[in-house]
């Protein structure tokens, strides 16, 4: 499997930019769409990318469960990478309502897959990281919602913990790659 990091974050930032370019409610003159704050400054070389195991010894069942959760997550990550990249396309272009709708369909499907992985998981360390990623999918749903107001979209853009989610995604990828290798 190819090693990658931050696709979910890149896709979300791209969608915020797409939403800002898409017109509609984001043309509200009272809203200042400052997307620069979304990029964050997380440095994976200095961050703690080693997940801490839960307290207590793991049983072989728990280890097998973590391995299955990680296998499922890495397969999801690999399979969804190209679709999510294609969904956001070139963020410098002004997307049509149809393009935003198509992106939403990709993210709805990816969110459902990620929720199923989280629901089936029982390892505390895996769940802690994976559940944080689900909040990013919720943000994507708001950004691509044709009925979302500019205020709703900007509220999501300003409240999301990009650095924390980047760190969670990197820790989850690292944990899972170590578990299945």
C-alpha positions in Angstrom: 0.0 0.0 0.0 1.2 3.5 -0.7 2.0 5.6 2.3 0.2 8.9 2.3 -0.8 11.4 4.9 -3.3 14.2 5.2 -5.6 13.4 2.2 -8.6 14.0 4.4 -7.3 17.3 5.5 -6.3 18.4 2.0 -9.7 17.4 0.7 -11.4 19.4 3.4 -9.3 22.5 2.8 -10.0 22.1 -0.9 -13.7 21.9 -0.3 -13.6 25.0 1.9 -11.9 26.8 -1.0 -14.3 25.3 -3.5 -17.2 26.4 -1.4 -15.8 29.9 -1.1 -15.5 30.0 -4.9 -18.8 28.4 -5.6 -20.9 31.6 -5.1 -24.3 31.1 -3.5 -24.4 32.1 0.1 -20.7 32.7 0.3 -21.1 35.9 -1.6 -22.4 37.5 1.6 -20.5 40.8 2.0 -20.6 40.4 5.8 -18.5 37.2 5.6 -14.7 37.3 5.3 -13.7 33.9 3.9 -10.2 33.7 5.2 -9.1 30.2 4.4 -5.5 30.7 5.2 -6.2 29.8 8.9 -7.3 26.3 7.8 -3.9 25.3 6.6 -2.4 25.1 10.1 1.2 24.7 10.9 1.4 21.1 12.1 4.9 19.7 11.6 4.8 15.9 11.5 8.6 15.8 12.1 8.3 17.3 15.5 4.8 16.1 16.5 4.2 12.9 18.5 3.2 10.5 15.8 3.5 7.4 18.0 0.1 6.3 19.3 0.0 5.3 23.0 -1.5 1.8 23.6 -4.5 1.7 26.0 -3.8 0.8 29.6 -3.5 -2.9 30.4 -2.2 -5.7 28.2 -3.9 -6.5 25.0 -5.4 -10.0 24.6 -4.8 -11.8 21.3 -8.5 -11.1 20.5 -7.9 -7.4 21.0 -4.8 -7.5 18.9 -6.6 -9.4 16.1 -9.4 -6.8 16.3 -6.9 -3.9 16.0 -5.3 -5.6 13.1 -8.7 -6.0 11.3 -9.7 -2.4 12.1 -6.4 -1.2 10.7 -6.6 -3.4 7.6 -10.1 -2.1 7.0 -9.0 1.5 7.5 -5.9 1.2 5.3 -8.0 -0.4 2.5 -10.5 2.4 2.9 -7.8 5.0 2.8 -6.2 3.5 -0.3 -9.5 3.0 -2.2 -10.8 6.5 -1.3 -7.7 8.5 -2.1 -8.2 8.8 -5.8 -12.0 9.4 -5.5 -11.5 12.1 -2.9 -8.7 13.8 -4.9 -11.0 13.7 -8.0 -13.9 15.1 -6.0 -12.1 18.3 -5.1 -10.4 18.6 -8.4 -8.5 21.8 -9.1 -9.3 24.2 -6.3 -8.4 27.3 -8.3 -11.3 26.7 -10.6 -14.8 28.0 -9.8 -17.0 24.8 -9.4 -20.5 24.5 -10.6 -23.4 23.4 -8.4 -23.1 20.0 -10.1 -19.4 19.7 -9.3 -20.1 20.5 -5.6 -23.0 17.9 -5.7 -20.7 15.3 -7.2 -18.1 16.0 -4.5 -20.7 15.6 -1.8 -21.7 12.2 -3.2 -18.1 11.0 -2.9 -17.8 12.3 0.7 -21.2 10.8 1.7 -20.1 7.4 0.6 -16.6 7.8 2.2 -18.2 9.0 5.5 -20.5 5.9 5.5 -17.5 3.6 5.0 -15.5 5.3 7.7 -18.5 5.2 10.2 -18.8 1.5 9.5 -15.1 1.0 10.3 -15.4 2.9 13.5 -18.6 1.1 14.5 -16.8 -2.3 14.1 -13.7 -1.2 15.9 -13.1 -1.8 19.6 -9.5 -0.8 20.2 -9.4 2.4 22.3 -6.4 3.9 20.6 -7.8 3.2 17.1 -11.2 4.7 18.1 -9.7 7.8 19.6 -8.0 8.7 16.4 -10.6 7.5 14.0 -13.5 9.3 15.7 -11.6 12.5 15.4 -11.5 12.0 11.6 -15.3 11.6 11.6 -15.6 15.3 12.6 -13.9 16.2 9.4 -16.4 14.3 7.4 -19.2 16.2 9.2 -17.5 19.4 8.1 -17.3 18.2 4.5 -21.1 17.6 4.6 -21.8 21.1 5.7 -19.4 22.6 3.1 -21.0 20.7 0.3 -24.6 21.1 1.5 -26.5 23.1 -1.1 -28.8 24.5 1.6 -26.0 25.5 4.0 -25.7 29.2 4.6 -22.5 31.2 4.2 -22.6 31.6 8.0 -22.8 27.8 8.5 -20.0 27.2 6.1 -17.7 29.8 7.6 -18.6 28.7 11.2 -17.4 25.2 10.3 -14.3 26.6 8.6 -13.4 28.6 11.7 -14.2 26.0 14.3 -12.5 22.9 12.9 -9.3 21.7 14.6 -7.2 21.2 11.5 -4.0 20.6 13.3 -5.5 18.1 15.7 -7.2 16.3 12.8 -4.0 16.2 10.8 -2.2 14.8 13.8 -4.9 12.2 14.4 -4.8 11.1 10.8 -1.0 10.8 10.9 -1.1 8.8 14.2 -3.9 6.5 12.8 -1.9 5.8 9.6 1.3 5.2 11.5 -0.5 2.9 14.0 -2.2 0.9 11.3 0.8 0.6 9.0 2.8 -0.7 12.0 0.0 -3.1 13.0 -0.4 -4.7 9.5 3.3 -4.7 8.6 
